[in-house]
Amino acid sequence: MKKLLVLFVFLFTMLSTYNIVAQNWQLQNSNFPANIIVTNFSTVNDLVCWAGGFNLGQLPYPGYIRTIDGGNTWVCDSIPGIPDGFISQVFAIDADTAYIAVFVMSSSNSKGIYKTTDGGTTWTKQNAYLTSLSGPGNIYFFDASNGVVIGDPLLETYTTTNGGQTWNQISMPTALGDESTWFGGTGMTGCGNSVWFCSTKRIFHSTDRGNTWTASPYYPQYDFWWPCIAFQDENTGIYSRENWNTLAQIYQKTTDGGETWDTLSNPILDNLAPQNIIHIPGTTATYLVAGGLPGSMRGLAVTFDAGENWSLWDTVGCVYAGFSSVESGWTTTTPTWQVYKYTGPPIIVPVELTSFTATANGKEVIINWSTATELNNQGFEIQRSSEGKEFFTVGFVNGQGTTTEQQYYSYSDRNLDDGNYYFRLKQVDYDGSYEFSDVIEVDYRGFNSYLLEQNYPNPFNPTTTIGFGIQNKSNVKISILNTIGEEVVVVLNEEREPGFHQVEFNATNLSSGVYFYQLKATPFGGQAGSFVETKKMLLLK
């Protein structure tokens, strides 16, 4: 009962009035009964979203909420056979299959895990928490078969490997006094085979799909703070806590899976009381923090670089949010507790550059780059400098406008003199705004003749690299000869463009000794003459 009383205090604190500024949101009011409070969203894709919650005027509301048409219509229905219970968390697999964790602070038989495979028409109680003290608090599935459920108390933790047909209780770290794990919202998150969840006192981490766990140190000053956690991969994540009474908050970031945490400090975060934090699917490092409390502590903050920089997205008063992509998500707000669908611009970096390289091959400099996301991207100017100060545009490559799929680009800069060159990209939006990339340097050597370099390393065991340059487009054959001139291996026999090239030779199948490697280049297009050169190499095993 203590935990539910704390929840009531928390909700009452949040029910101050203010005008909702829904510049990025559209009210979802189809089939929603009055006073339903959504406490967590489980998004499957841009069309399918499940949620759980309760009735503010008649706690609890043992039911679910679901849309399969992007929020145009919703179903809000109770689960047959559950007279009471608090739905602590929902986890959806697809439009038909979902799990609901029901938490009860009484002797009621409602507590437990419930599964549907027909979109909520029928529900089956799973074989876990049948004699539990209070039931499950957090639930997460890695895929359709493998999942983990955290109980309250902590020792009641189960895993499944067959989609809930059977649940196996596992050993957990010893619980601390009065340590609760019942929080919904974003108290649990996962990436790959790793999963994390927050109690009122610690952060727990598993790297083997919930079978074994480690716990962070206990910091008494953060007892009974509201915890939230989200990860972009198995190493990098953000964690927040908010004090229900004082509205004090902390934000931390880890880059080692939660072994160590560094404090994040930003004026926007300092004025935001976090109830929800999520990583946006389809991005590398974009997170949203929702703070739905009134006054100056209200807002939705976004970071595109895993917490290093933040901006205030809007002041709609989001409490819980769930996003399926950079363009589609849902939230519930105070004080009305209505559900809204996100209709604003994609929550992505205008252009997120993930790689930028330049390679000289003796004929040209090939520039390659890739993007993770693009927003209103008209394209890229390729700019070159001979001293790294004054740049000139040498080409342009069209962008993809707005996309969340990874894109790859390439440009060839030719007719260069020998020397060092510097390159950068000027990314240009449709409105004319632009941004420069970092500068990269490349050493260019043109080839006006044929060349065979000494292999490296030499002596070698068992691999070595052979470098060669060709003046004209040629058929190139590189052979390995023994000491009497017999061909024992053909390393390369194919057409190559003018320029400098390298091939790797693996001599695993040869015995130690002296060998020779021979380059024979026969020009195409009727050009006279073939180039032949031979050098010695030493294989030592």
FENWOQUI-V340000 format. One line per field, one symbol per residue. ss: DSSP state (H for helix, E for strand, C for the rest). A space follows every 10 residues. Layout:
# FENWOQUI-V340000
ss: ???
This chain:
# FENWOQUI-V340000
ss: CHHHHHHHHH HHHCCCCCCC CCCCEEEECC CCCCCEEEEE EEECCCCCEE EEEEECCCCC CCEEEEECCC CCCCEEEECC CCCCCEEEEE EECCCCCEEE EEECCCCCCC CEEEEECCCC CCCEECCCCC CCCCEEEEEE ECCCCCEEEE ECCCCCCEEE CCCCCCCEEC CCCCCCCCCC CCCCCCCEEE ECCEEEEECC CCEEEECCCC CCCEECCCCH HHCCEEEEEE ECCCCCEEEE EEECCCCCEE EEEECCCCCC CEECCCHHHH CCCCCEEEEC CCCCCCEEEE ECCCHHHCEE EEECCCCCCC EEEECCCEEE EEECCCCCEE EEECCCCCEE EECCCCCCCC EEEEEEEEEE CCCEEEEEEE EEEEEEEEEE EEEEECCCCC CEEEEEEEEE EEECCCEEEE EEEECCCCEE EEEEEEEEEC CCCEEECCCE EEEECCCCCC EECCCECCCE CCEEEEEEEE CCCEEEEEEE ECCCCCEEEE EEEEEECCEE EEEEEECCCC CCEEEEEEEE EEECCCCCCE EEEEEEEEEC C
